[in-house]
Amino acid sequence: MTKGSQQRGPHNADTTSPNTSADTPFLRRLRQLSEEKQVHSAEVGGNNGKNASFVTASRFIAFSGRDRLINRHIKRIFFLCLLGIFAAWLTWPTAGQLELESCSPNGAVAELSAYVHGKGFWRAQLGDIGHQRDEAENWDRTQAEQRRQISEVQAQTDEVLQREKDWLATFYAPSQEHQLAEQLRDRAAQMMAQADDLEMKKYNRLAQEKIQKQLPILRRCQEFINKKLR
């Protein structure tokens, strides 16, 4: 029995020892793989956090740069709009911007206005040229009508003055000195009227000569503008 007991003793001790089963190569490999997995998971989690922070920062920088670029474009567009409004105001076509002899824009501003506004510039000049042509063609009729109106006003004024003199004469008899003074005043008024009439005739003659020279130029310029607007 002693030998049997001695032979079974080591066998029983090997099968019941927990340390022997825990130290097997298979279990050690499992523990090693588990530890490596945990370390890898920790590293991945750390890298994901870093990547998320990097992506967030990149997006913030990208959005900030895009906002600055948009603001820059808005400022540039606003400045260009103001510049366009100022240029339109400065070059807005008005009457009298043509050199009649050549029927071309007179000066740098007129040339810029013709370049910017195109047909709008020539339409404005066409109206002015047409008005000047109408005045030139109707000059004689206009002057005759003005002379008629002036003569009517002068006749009415003379009638009122004569009526006043007659009314005053009913209250007192004017002396010879007073009558002489009245005659001298009437003579002076007549001389002034004659001088004014001569001056007016001279002015009308010079104006008529100038108009006769300008009328063909106005007609030619009007035809030229009409061709540009077709």
C-alpha positions in Angstrom: 0.0 0.0 0.0 2.9 2.3 0.6 4.1 2.0 -3.0 0.6 2.4 -4.4 0.1 5.5 -2.3 3.5 6.9 -3.4 2.7 6.2 -7.1 -0.7 7.9 -6.9 0.4 10.8 -4.9 2.3 12.8 -7.6 -0.5 12.0 -10.1 -3.1 13.4 -7.8 -1.1 16.5 -7.0 -0.6 17.3 -10.8 -4.2 17.1 -11.6 -5.4 19.2 -8.7 -2.9 22.0 -8.9 -4.4 25.2 -10.4 -1.0 26.9 -11.1 -0.1 24.1 -13.5 -3.2 24.5 -15.6 -3.0 28.4 -15.5 0.6 28.4 -16.8 -0.1 26.5 -20.0 1.2 28.1 -23.2 -2.3 28.4 -24.6 -3.7 30.4 -21.7 -0.6 32.6 -21.7 -1.1 33.4 -25.4 -4.8 34.3 -24.7 -3.8 36.7 -22.0 -1.2 38.2 -24.2 -3.7 38.7 -27.0 -6.2 40.2 -24.6 -3.7 42.7 -23.3 -2.6 43.6 -26.8 -6.2 44.2 -27.8 -6.8 46.5 -24.8 -3.7 48.5 -25.6 -4.7 48.7 -29.2 -8.2 49.8 -28.3 -6.8 52.5 -26.0 -4.5 53.7 -28.8 -7.3 53.8 -31.3 -9.5 55.7 -28.9 -6.8 58.3 -28.4 -6.1 58.6 -32.1 -9.9 59.0 -32.8 -10.0 61.8 -30.3 -7.0 63.5 -31.8 -8.5 63.1 -35.3 -11.8 64.5 -34.2 -10.1 67.6 -32.7 -8.0 68.0 -35.8 -11.1 67.8 -38.1 -13.0 70.3 -35.9 -10.1 72.7 -36.0 -9.7 72.3 -39.8 -13.4 73.0 -40.3 -13.2 76.1 -38.2 -10.2 77.4 -40.1 -11.9 76.6 -43.4 -15.1 78.4 -42.4 -13.2 81.4 -41.1 -11.2 81.7 -44.3 -14.4 81.3 -46.4 -16.1 84.1 -44.4 -13.2 86.4 -44.8 -13.2 85.7 -48.6 -16.9 86.4 -48.8 -16.6 89.6 -46.9 -13.8 90.7 -49.2 -15.9 90.0 -52.3 -18.9 91.9 -50.8 -16.7 94.9 -50.1 -15.3 94.8 -53.6 -18.8 94.6 -55.1 -20.0 97.5 -53.0 -17.0 99.6 -54.0 -17.6 98.8 -57.7 -21.3 99.8 -57.3 -20.4 103.1 -55.8 -17.8 103.7 -58.5 -20.4 102.9 -61.2 -23.0 105.3 -59.6 -20.5 108.1 -59.4 -19.4 107.5 -63.0 -23.0 107.5 -64.2 -23.7 110.8 -62.3 -20.5 112.4 -63.6 -21.1 111.4 -67.2 -24.9 111.8 -67.3 -25.7 113.2 -70.8 -27.0 116.8 -70.9 -27.8 119.2 -73.7 -25.1 121.3 -75.3 -22.3 118.8 -75.2 -21.6 118.8 -78.9 -19.2 120.8 -81.1 -21.5 122.0 -83.8 -18.9 122.3 -86.6 -17.9 118.7 -86.3 -21.0 117.4 -84.5 -18.7 115.5 -82.0 -18.5 115.4 -78.2 -17.0 118.7 -76.9 -14.4 117.9 -74.2 -13.3 114.9 -72.2 -16.4 114.6 -70.1 -18.6 114.7 -73.2 -16.5 112.0 -74.8 -16.7 109.8 -71.7 -20.4 110.4 -71.5 -20.8 109.3 -75.1 -18.7 106.2 -74.4 -20.6 105.2 -71.3 -24.2 106.0 -72.3 -24.0 105.4 -76.0 -27.3 106.1 -77.7 -28.6 107.8 -74.6 -26.0 110.6 -75.1 -26.9 111.1 -78.7 -30.7 111.2 -77.9 -30.0 114.0 -75.4 -28.0 115.9 -78.0 -30.7 115.3 -80.7 -33.3 117.0 -78.6 -31.1 120.1 -78.1 -30.1 120.3 -81.8 -33.7 119.9 -82.8 -34.7 122.8 -80.5 -31.9 125.0 -81.9 -32.9 124.2 -85.4 -36.6 125.1 -84.7 -35.5 128.5 -83.2 -33.3 129.2 -86.1 -35.9 128.4 -88.7 -38.6 130.4 -86.9 -36.3 133.4 -86.0 -38.0 135.9 -88.2 -41.5 135.0 -87.1 -40.4 135.0 -83.4 -38.8 138.5 -83.7 -41.8 139.9 -85.5 -44.1 138.6 -82.8 -41.9 140.2 -80.1 -41.9 143.5 -81.9 -45.6 143.4 -82.2 -46.0 142.8 -78.5 -43.6 145.6 -77.6 -45.4 148.0 -79.9 -48.7 147.2 -78.3 -47.3 147.7 -74.8 -45.7 151.0 -75.8 -48.9 152.3 -77.4 -50.9 151.4 -74.2 -48.3 153.2 -72.1 -48.4 156.3 -74.3 -52.1 156.3 -74.1 -52.1 156.2 -70.3 -49.6 159.0 -70.1 -51.5 161.2 -72.4 -54.7 160.6 -70.5 -53.0 161.6 -67.3 -51.7 164.8 -68.9 -55.2 165.7 -70.1 -56.6 165.1 -66.7 -54.0 167.3 -65.0 -54.6 170.0 -67.5 -58.2 170.4 -66.4 -57.1 171.5 -62.9 -54.4 174.1 -63.8 -53.0 175.7 -66.9 -49.4 174.7 -67.3 -46.9 177.5 -67.7 -44.7 178.0 -70.7 -41.7 176.6 -68.8 -43.6 173.5 -67.9 -44.8 173.1 -71.5 -41.3 173.5 -72.8 -40.0 170.9 -70.3 -42.6 168.5 -71.4 -41.7 168.9 -75.0 -38.0 168.4 -74.2 -38.9 165.2 -72.3 -41.0 163.9 -75.2 -38.2 164.7 -77.6 -35.7 162.9 -75.5 -38.0 159.9 -75.2 -38.4 159.8 -79.0 -34.6 160.0 -79.5 -34.0 157.2 -77.0 -36.7 155.1 -78.7 -35.1 155.7 -82.1 -31.6 154.7 -80.6 -33.1 151.6 -79.1 -34.8 150.8 -82.4 -31.5 151.2 -84.3 -29.7 149.0 -81.7 -32.3 146.4 -81.9 -32.2 146.4 -85.7 -28.4 146.0 -85.6 -28.7 143.1 -83.1 -31.3 141.4 -85.3 -29.2 141.8 -88.3 -26.1 140.2 -86.6 -28.3 137.5 -85.1 -29.8 136.8 -88.5 -26.4 136.4 -90.1 -25.3 134.1 -87.4 -28.4 132.0 -87.6 -28.1 131.8 -91.4 -24.6 130.3 -90.9 -25.7 127.9 -88.1 -28.8 126.6 -89.8 -27.1 124.3 -92.4 -24.7 123.0 -89.6 -27.7 122.2 -87.4 -29.4 120.4 -90.1 -26.3 118.4 -91.0 -25.7 117.5 -87.4 -29.3 116.5 -86.8 -29.1 114.1 -89.8 -25.8 112.7 -88.5 -27.3 112.0 -85.1 -30.4 110.3 -86.6 -28.1 108.0 -88.5 -26.2 107.0 -85.3 -29.5 106.2 -83.6 -30.8 103.9 -86.3 
